[in-house]
Amino acid sequence: MQSRRNFISHVATGLAGTLAASNVMGANERLRIGIIGPGDRGREILQQAISLPNVECVAAADVYTKSLEAVKAIAPGARTYLDHRRLLEDKDVDAVLIATPDHWHTKISIDAMEAGKHVYCEKPMTHTVEQALQVRAAVKRYKKVFQVGPNGTASDSYWKARTAIAAGRIGKVTWAHASYNRNARICLFNEHQKIDPTAGPGKSGDDHVDWDMWLGHQWGLAPKIPWTPEHFFRFRKYWPYNGGVATDLLYHKLAPLLIAIAGPDGEYPSRVNANGGLYIEKDGRDIPDVFMMTVDYPSEWTLFLVSTLTNDAGIPDRIYGKHGTMELGGEPSLRWNGDFKEEFKAKNDGKEETRIAVESRRDLEDNWIDAMRGNAAVHCNVDLGCATMVAIKMAVESYRQKKTMLWDAKAQKVIAS
């Protein structure tokens, strides 16, 4: 873990890296963005981005014509494309928002940076560990502003926690836990992604879907299969396109906790285990509805994360140090522990328990815009995004293979044990 001095150095380095990114935009310069994958979530982040001054959406791409029609309500003048490659060829586009299914994140991110665009990529950053390393390398190579979208990284609570932990206010951190649970009468992976029976590859007008492009099988992104509406509309339930609750929900938890405990660039794991099962939602899906993972880190701490779709009572975001315990979510709350009241008080102005005031922070889309104008470092940079992705994907593979996963830091690869 980082000292306070190293943490400040990392923040300064991150801002310097942002300022050094090629084609940084001026404060009054019109920023023209394109959206790739303007489904419900894509349109949500697009609306936030274009609500800022001097930002406009000039282009949109999707394999589903109905999504392109929907985006016109937000950006009536946007050019629309069924093939995202045509959008990336558009010289009027400065930056792209990527909100496609996970299996497309890597190829579009790298292609966009290669085409000279800055990138905002929804979480998870990629679909595999190897892809995460490829995106990390591409960001370093093309020097574009790259933001990943886990919500908690925009919460000041975790950044204030980082400063407190770096200052030794709860002693050496040894473990932490968090959860992201849901429980609905109709599983939200079904309810939020309703199937449109009129859509398909053989349909015309708004109902047309370019199914082969969506699969991406010609680039090896997913297996070639016949048109399957269940996969198209509810891709989060199937391994070829997604990692289930791990990549969809726990990525939101891991990334901010890494900021708090390890710093803005995160930390790569040493060992990951996962268990759980499909206990209730037995509708043909691949993914479990109960998922638990543990991660050991080389700086000597362990993380326990839980995500279920069967009961929404969760465990809090909590960090355990030798001298005290920290509760997160809102103002960080610190309290002494065990025999170490005096050590805790010595680092906390003589108090036995205390809270840390939080300040408002720019949300992820606004922060990305700020970074492109050279005014900020992104909340979730590619290093943090990659470190988060490695641990999450190792957990998915641990669950699927029923094995412990080890990270070979020197070779930068996963070893099943």
N, C-alpha and C positions, 0 to 999 in steps of 0.2 A: 504493500500500500504506500501511497505517497505522503510525504511530509507536507506541511502547509506551504513551505517555500517551493517545493516541487509542483504543488497544485497550482500556485499562482503562475509559475513558469509555464505549465502546460496550457493554462488559459491564454497567456500572452502569446505562446507559440501558435495556438489555434487561431487567434485573431490575426496574427501575422500571416499565417497560411491562407486565411480568407482574403486578406488584402492583396496577397501575391497571386491569387487566382486570376487566370486570364479573362479579359473582357469584363472587369468589374464595372458596374453601371453607375453613372452619376445620380445624385439625389433627385434631380429634376428630369432625368432622362426617362422617356417612355419605355417601360419594360413590357415586352410582348411575350406572352406565354402560350403554350399549347398543352392540352390535356389528352393523355392517352389512357383510355379506359374510363370514360365518364359515366360509370354506373352511379348508384346512389351515393356511395362514399366518394367517388371521384368528383361528382358535382358539388358535394359538400365542401371539400377542400378547395375546389376551384372558386366557389362563391366567396370563401374567406380570403383567398389570395387577391381576387380582383376588387375586393372592397377597399383596398389600399389605394392611395393617390398614385397616379401615373403608372397603373398596372392594367393591362387589358388582355383578354383572351382572344387570340387571333386564329386559332386552329384547334381542331379536335379530331381524334381518330379512335375508331372502335370497330370491331367485327360485327356488331349488332346495330343495324340501322336505327332501331328505336332509340338507342342510347344517344346517337348523334342528333336525332330530332329533339330529344329532351334537353340537350345542352344548348340548343338555340334559344330556349327560354331565358337562359342566363347570359349568353353571348350571341345575340342575333347575327352579328356580322362575322362570326367565326367561320373559316373554311373547314369543311368536313372531309374526312378520308376514311375509307374502309381499311386501308393498309397504312399502318403507322409509319412505314418507311417513307411514304410520300410526305408525311408531316415533317419528318426529320430532314428531308431535303429542302423544306421551306426556309428560305433565307430570312424571312421576316420573323421567325420564331427564335427568341433569345434563350428560352428555358422551357423545360417540360415538367409537368406533374404526371407521375406514373401511378395509376390505381388499377392496374390489370390484375388478373389472378397471379398468384405467386410464381408460377413456373415461367412466367414471361419477364419478371423483374430484371433479371441479370442481362439478358440480351438487349432489352430496350435501354436500360441504363448505360451500358457500354456503348451501344450504337449512338445514343444521344450525345454522350460526351465526345465521341469520335467525330460527330457532326458539328461540334462546337457549342453544344447547349449545356447550360447548367441543369441540375436534376434535383427534383424532390421525389423520393420513392417511398410509397407507403410501406409500412412494416408488413411482413418481415422483409429484410433487405434482399434476400434471395431465397431459393428453394433448397440449395445444398451447401455444404461446407466449401466445396471446390469453387462454386460460383461466388461465394462470399469473398474468397481470396482473389478471384478474378476482378471483381468490382473494386476491391481495395486497391489493387494494382492500377486499375484504369484511372481512378481518381488521382492517384499520385502522378500518373503519366500525363494526363490531359489537364490537370490543375484547374478543374471546374469546381464550382460550389456544389456540394452534394449533401443533401439532408435526408435522413431516414425519419420515418414518422411515428415512433412510439410516444404516445401522449404524455406519459409521466416525465419525460425528459424536459418538458417545458414548465414543470412545476418547481417553484423556487424552494420548496421543502427539501428536495434532494440535494440541491446545490448548497443550501445552508447546512445540511447534514454533512456534506463533504468537507466544508470549512471546519466544522466542529470536530469531526473525526480526525482530520489532519492535525488539528491542534491538541489531540489527545484527551478530549473532554469526556470520553467514556472508556478510556484505556484501549488496549489492543482488542480490535474486533475479532471475534472467533466464529460467530455464526449469525445468520439472519434468516427470516422467513417472510413469505407473502403468499397471497392467493388471488385468483380472479375466477369467481364462481357465478353460475347462472342456474336458474330453475324455473322453467316455464311449462305451462300445460301442453303447449306445442313447442317443441325444441326450436330455439331461435335460429339455428342453422337451417331450419325449414321455414319458419314463419317469416323471417326477414328476407329470405330468398325464394319467393314464390315462383313457380313454374308457369310460364306463359305458353299455353298449349298451341297457340297460333304461330309461334316462332319456329324457325328451322332453316336449314341450308337450301331447301328447295322452294322456299317462300319468296315472295316479292315485296317491294315496298318496305314499310317499317318492320315487317316480320322477318326480313332476311338476316341470316347469320352465316358468316364465312367460317364454317366449322373447322375446316382443315387449318386455316390460319390460327384459329383459337387454340387448337391442340398444339400447333408448332412442331408437328412430328418431323417435318423436313429438316428441322434444326436439332432434332433429338430432344426436344423439350418435354414431350409426353408421347405415349404410345398412340398409334393410329387406330381408332375404333370408330364404328358407325355412330351416327348422330344419337346422342344420349342426353336428352333435356335435363335429367337429374344431375349429370356431371356439369353441364354448362351453367345452370342456374344455382347449383348448390355445390360448387367445386370445393368448398372448405371441408367437406365430408370425405374426400377421397385423396389417397396418398399421392397419386401422380401429379397433383396440382398444389398440394397444401400439406401442412404438418398438423392439422387439427387444432385443438385448443392450445397446444404448445406454441405454435407459430402465430396463431390468431389472437390469443389472449395473454399468454405468459411472456411473450416478447415485450408487451407493455410494462410488465413488472420488472423483468430482469434488467433492461437497459437503465432505468433510473436508479435502481439499487446499485448497479455497477458504478454509476457516477458518484453516489454517496460513499461507497466503501473503497473503490479503487481509483476513481478520478475520471475526468472527461473522456479519456481514451479507453476506459474499461480495462479488463484483464481477461486473458484466455484461461480456460479451465485446465485442470490436470486430470480429473476423473469425473465421469458423469454416470449416474444410474437413474433409471425410471421404471415405474410400475403403474398398475392400474388395470382398467379393462372396460369392456362395453357391457354394462350391467342392465340398462333400461332401454336406451334408444336403439333397439334392434330393428332397424329399418333397411338393412343392407349396406350401411355406411362402413367405411374402413376404420374410421378414427374412434378412439375410446371416449366414453362420457365421464370417466374418472381417470385423472392423470396426475401423477406425483413424480417430482424429480429432485434429485440431490446433486449438487455440484461442489467439488472440492477445488480450491484455488491454490496456486503455488505460493502466494503470500500468506498462506496458513489461515484460511477461514473457509467455512462451509455454508452453502445456501440451500434452503428447502423451499420449493415452490409447489403449489397445488392449484389445479383447475378442474372443476367438475361442472357438468351440466345437469346434475341430479339434486343439488342442494346449494342454495346461494348464501348460506351462512359461512363466512370465510374466516381466515386468520389475518390479523393486521400486518401491515408492513412494519416489521420490528427488527432492530439491529442490536445484537448483544456484544457488549465489550466487557473486559475484565473488571472494570471499575464501575460501569453503569450500563443502563439500557436506554435505547432511544426508540420512541414511537414516531412513525411518520404518517403523512396524510394530513395536510394542514400544517399548523406550526409544529415543528419537531419538539417532542417532549422528552426530557432527559431526567433520569433518576438514578441515584447511587444503588449499588448492589453488593450483597455479601458482606465481607469484612472490610470493604474498601470505601467506606463513607468519607474518610478524611482525604484520601487521594482524589475522590470525585470532587469534594468541596474545594480543594486546592486549584482545580482547573475550571471551576464554575462559580467564581466570585463568592465563595463561602456558602453557597446554597446546596441544600440536600436534593432539591429537584428544581427544574427550571424549564422554561420554554424559550424557543428562539423565534423571534418575529420573522415573518416572511414578507416578501415584497411581490408586487405584480411583475410578471415576466411576459414577454411577447410570446404568443402561441407559435406553434411550429411553422405555419405558413408565413406569418409576419416575420418571424426570425429568419426564414430562408430568404425573403425579399431583402431584409436588412443586410444579410450576408452578401447578397449579390451586389448591393450598393456599397460594400466595403465598410459597413458600420458595425458588424458583429461577427462572432464565430457562431457556427450553427450549433444548436442544442445537441443534436445527435449526429456526430461526424462519422465518417466511414470507418474509423478505427473502432469506435464504440459499437457501431452497427455490425461490424464484422465479428467482434468478440462476442456480442450477444447472439448472433446467428450461429456461431460455432457451438456454443454451449446448448442452445435450444435444439439444434439439429442432432447433436450427439445424444440428447435425451430422447428424441423421437426414434433414433436408431437403436438406442438401448431398449426402449419399449418393444420395438418391432422385432429385434433380434434376440431379445431376452439375454442380453450380455452387458457387461460393464464396458464403457467406452473410455479410452485413454487418449489424451492429446499429446502427440509427439511435437513439442515446440520447435525442435531443431529442424525436423523434416516438414513441419506444417501440415500434418495429416492426422486422421483419426485411426486408432488401432482398436479393434474389437478384442476384448480379453475374456 
